[in-house]
């Protein structure tokens, strides 16, 4: 790349970063109220006189502060700007964008609220005084970007004087992630902590903390060789020394990095660019581990190291190379666990639990969400995948719960958690918005071992869903696809499951049941223009039709299709094969999980202009399915007309549907016809039609046109942040469901749980 091109790319990135921080409003944070403040009563509760009750409860018992205020979920990110990233001592004010960014990461990855606090105070003891005075406001303190050795002083004083966790992330966050990466690197290299020689460059806060952590993990003190800009830290050296460095002084006549690199198993660099030379790498032990963590340019570039030692195991601090040592793998989750049990400190046991959780997660199968966020990257445990990616949603559940457990077992938890399994479930629900709502469905699915056939078995989303099904349910996935393709894609995705051993496969190109399948399809379709030759061709190429035939023949209990293609194309073959007797598609029901709760929409795909009878059937089917989620159906039939104020064809269909529903006793609440805003706003509805039979907001909206239902569904997904579960195909006895191409692996798992529920559970 030419210098001119490189400069142009840097300028583009610079402008993009500035625009990101400036628009649409300056900064990366805002403060939002968590309680309504819409009337005088709200005001009297939020402030005087009602607020006094909360104050008195806290005065009575300080633990109540976490019950009645935000303190238990509030962290202060504190700095004096004396050592900001690679920018150095830029001062408190200039550090604010970094601290805001840290607060955003806390919120994004662990749901923790943050205030960034930038303090103009260079004296470490006075800075500690300021931080300690903040204790009533915060549940924990994250110290950030304070230069060494001042950071050691500030942290020590604050930890001694404060009764809440104080954590210097530059030290301990880095040390934890390095510890996790080193744990797995040694696993790959076939070495042990107690046997290795460690050579480190950089005697700053992060470097010292990393060495301290390696000792806790089993490295022997005499096997650690620390170098800085002045050479080896050795006994008798006086230049640029402090107690933290002196702890690693070697009784040796050697003086330089080049002198001590011979036979090193692990190089730990937290210094500067180009410190480690290729010829030095060549003199390290076999299968050397190189952590070149200087930013933005590491101590040695990975390609330079591999040029001399091809099997070197390498990590850097950069996102454009594999194995990025990133503190975001640690700090949100160690604070989450600490806050949730009211820990008074973050101790060694909690930090080691964090390391073990991160390391174990990398050795497990990669999550579908992480794979989607890092498309094109190989995320299979090994030399190029030592630690999980920051967007792996399992970090919260795995790491935070391990930290909370360690805090309780080590005696620093003020509010211990009684049920850790339930706590893990809450953490999972905070990441996967569908988890809490889907719990009753998963529990019902576990009562029967149903066979679910996936028509698009070669799709990676389906493969990941199949592994999750085997891990989380009693269902038996069956995949339609070519065995060699499925095998290679499982391996490429780092999945543990394999065809034949873990799940069954139907190979359209060569299956012993082929004659039975085309014969069955021809028998069903012979009087609808399908010849034997056409039936044979369809059973070789149309996986949706194959899946439907399997369900028809009793070789599977339910089918899922639709990860690609158009909904009604799939529906056509399902109707052909499975639409018999009372089996007929009534409508598609989509569950939209929104910030303020669930909302069901129908019919989004099946009936374009449903009749009154179809609308009534859709309402009945929707109510039945809503109960599967442990919810009471509150069904609104929606259109432009409002309780008879229009005499359009649509309004008449909706009114006729209400009349049909009124003709028999119903075990759910319904009302209509009405506008959507009236359905969702009980006060507005009461003004428009006093005394209507619906109580509260509707949670099911039935539309007179599929265009309207589909449009609302897509708007809620794209602009409302809604997460869809479904669509659920109603009327087919739970034998078939058609998803949409935008579905995720988690969505397929949810649909499998729905398909895996015996019909007896929901009528």
C-alpha positions, 0 to 999 in steps of 0.5 A, a space after each residue: 500500500 502506498 504512503 498516499 493511499 495509507 494516509 487517505 485511509 487514515 483520514 477517512 477513518 479519522 473523519 468517520 470516528 469524529 462524525 460518530 462522536 458528534 452526530 446525531 448528538 455529541 457523545 456516546 451516553 445519555 441518562 434515561 429515567 426508569 420510572 414513569 413521570 407523567 402526572 402528579 402522582 408519579 411526581 409525588 412518588 419520585 420526589 417529595 413526599 414519597 421519596 422519603 420512604 426510600 431514604 428512611 429504608 436505606 438509613 435503616 439498612 444500607 443494603 437497601 440502597 441496592 433495592 431502592 436506587 440504581 447504586 447496585 447496578 452503577 459503576 464509576 469509570 474514574 481516570 485522571 487521564 495520565 496514561 490514556 491508551 497509546 496517547 500518554 498523559 493527555 489530561 482528564 478532559 481529553 480522556 473523556 471520549 475513552 471513558 464514555 466508550 468504556 461506559 458504553 461497553 459496560 452497558 452493551 455487554 453486561 447491562 451495567 450503568 456507568 458514570 464516567 468521572 474525569 478528575 484533574 488530580 495528578 497526585 495519587 493520594 489525593 486522587 484516592 481521597 476523591 474516589 473514596 468519597 464517591 462510595 455512597 454513589 456507586 456499587 463499584 469503581 473501575 479505575 482507568 488509564 492512570 499511569 504507573 506507579 501511581 495506579 498501584 497507590 490509588 488502587 491500594 488506598 481505595 481497596 483498603 478504605 472502600 467497602 465496594 469492589 475497586 478494579 484497575 482494568 488496565 492491570 487486572 482486566 489485561 491480566 485476566 484475559 492474558 491468563 485465559 489466553 495463556 491457559 489455552 495456549 499452553 493447552 494447545 502447545 502441550 505445556 504446563 504453567 509450572 514448567 515454562 520460562 516466561 520472558 516479559 517486556 514492559 514493567 508498567 501496570 499491565 505488565 506487572 499485573 500479568 506476571 502476578 497473575 501468571 504466578 497465581 496460575 502456577 508459573 514459578 517466580 524464578 522462571 520469570 525474566 522481566 525486561 524494560 527499556 533499560 534492560 533486564 530487571 536484576 538484583 542491585 539495579 537502581 535505575 527506574 525501579 519501584 517495589 512492583 518491578 523489584 519483586 521480579 529482579 533476577 540474581 543474574 549477570 545477564 542484562 538484555 532481552 537478547 541475553 534472556 530470550 534463549 529457550 523461552 516458552 512464553 514471550 509477554 510483550 506490553 512495551 512497544 513496536 519492534 522489540 522482539 526480533 525474528 532471530 530472537 523468536 528462532 531461539 525460543 523453545 519449541 512451539 513458542 507462545 508469543 503475546 505481542 500486545 503493544 498497540 497499535 504496533 506489536 512487539 513483532 508482527 505475526 507474519 514475521 514471527 511465523 516466517 521463522 517459526 511457523 507453528 508459533 502461537 501468537 496473540 496481539 492487541 489488534 482486532 485485525 489478527 487472530 487472538 486479540 487480547 481485549 479487556 472487554 472479555 473480562 471487565 463487564 462480566 466480572 463487574 456483573 457477577 460482583 454487583 449481583 452478589 454485593 461483593 465488597 471486593 474483587 479478589 483473587 478467587 473471582 479473577 481466577 474464576 473469570 479466567 477459567 470461564 473465559 478459557 473454557 468458553 473458547 474450548 467449547 463450540 462457538 456460538 452462532 451469534 459470535 459466528 454471525 458477528 465475525 463472518 469469514 473467521 475460523 472460530 474453532 479452538 486452536 492456535 488461532 482461536 485461544 479466547 472467545 470473541 467479545 460478541 459471544 453472548 455466552 460470556 455473560 452467563 458463563 463468566 458472570 455466574 462463575 465470578 458470583 459463585 467465587 465471590 460467595 465461596 470466598 466470603 465477600 458476597 453481601 447478597 449471596 444468590 440462593 439459586 445459581 441455576 436461576 441466576 444463570 437463566 436470568 443472565 441468559 435472558 438478559 442476552 437472549 430476549 426470547 429466553 424468558 418467554 420461551 421457557 414454558 415452551 422448552 419445558 413442555 418440549 422436554 416432555 416428549 422426544 419428538 423428531 424434527 426434520 429440517 429441510 435445509 440441513 446444509 445451512 450453517 444456521 440449521 447446523 448450529 441449531 441442531 447442536 443446540 437442540 441436542 444440548 438443550 432439548 430431548 428432540 431428535 434433529 433430522 437434516 436433509 442434505 448431502 452428508 459430505 457437505 454437512 460434515 465439512 460445514 460442521 467441521 468448518 464451523 467448529 461444531 462437535 456434532 457429526 452426521 450419523 453419530 449425533 443426528 440422522 441425515 436424508 441424502 436427496 442424491 442417494 437415500 434408500 427410501 427414495 423409491 418409497 418417497 417418490 411413490 408416496 408423493 405420486 400417490 398423493 398428487 397423481 390426480 393433480 397432474 404429477 407424473 411418476 417422472 415429476 414425482 421422482 424429480 421433486 423427491 431428488 431436488 425439493 427438500 421441503 417436499 421431502 420433509 413433508 413426505 417424511 412427516 406424512 409417513 410418520 418418519 418425523 413428527 414435525 418439519 421446519 423449512 424456509 431458511 431460504 426462498 419464498 414463504 408461499 412456495 414452501 406452503 404450497 408443498 406443505 398443503 399438498 402433502 400435509 393439508 388433509 382432513 382438519 389439517 389446513 393452514 389457518 394463518 401465520 403467527 409472529 411473536 415480536 419481543 419488544 422492550 416493553 413486552 411481547 406482542 403477537 401478530 397474525 396473519 403475517 403470511 398465509 391468508 392475503 385477504 382472510 374471510 370472516 371465518 378465517 379471521 375468527 379461526 386465526 384469533 382462536 388459533 393465536 389465543 391457543 398458541 399464546 397460552 403455550 408461552 404462559 400468557 393470557 391472550 388479549 386479542 384485538 381484531 384491528 383495521 381502519 374502522 373503530 367500533 363500527 364507525 366505517 362501513 367498508 368491506 374490511 370493517 364488515 369482515 372484522 365485525 362478522 369475525 367478532 360475531 362468529 367468535 360470539 356464537 360460542 363460549 371462548 376461553 380468551 378475551 377478544 374485542 374489535 374492530 378497532 385501530 391499533 392505537 386503541 388496542 394498545 392504549 386502554 385509556 384511549 380505547 375506554 374514551 372511544 368505546 366506554 365499557 368495552 370488554 377488553 381489560 388492559 393492552 392487547 397482546 395479540 393483534 389480528 389484521 384483516 389484511 396480510 399486508 398490514 400484519 406483515 408491514 407491522 411485523 417488519 417495522 417492529 423488527 427493523 425500527 422497533 428493535 423487535 425480536 421475532 419468534 416464528 412465524 408459527 404456522 397455525 392449523 397444521 397440528 404442529 406438523 410443519 412450520 415455515 420460517 423466513 430467510 432472516 431467521 437466526 440459529 437461535 430463532 431456529 432453536 426456538 422454532 424447534 422447541 415450538 415444533 417439539 411440543 406435543 399437540 396435547 399441550 396446547 390443544 
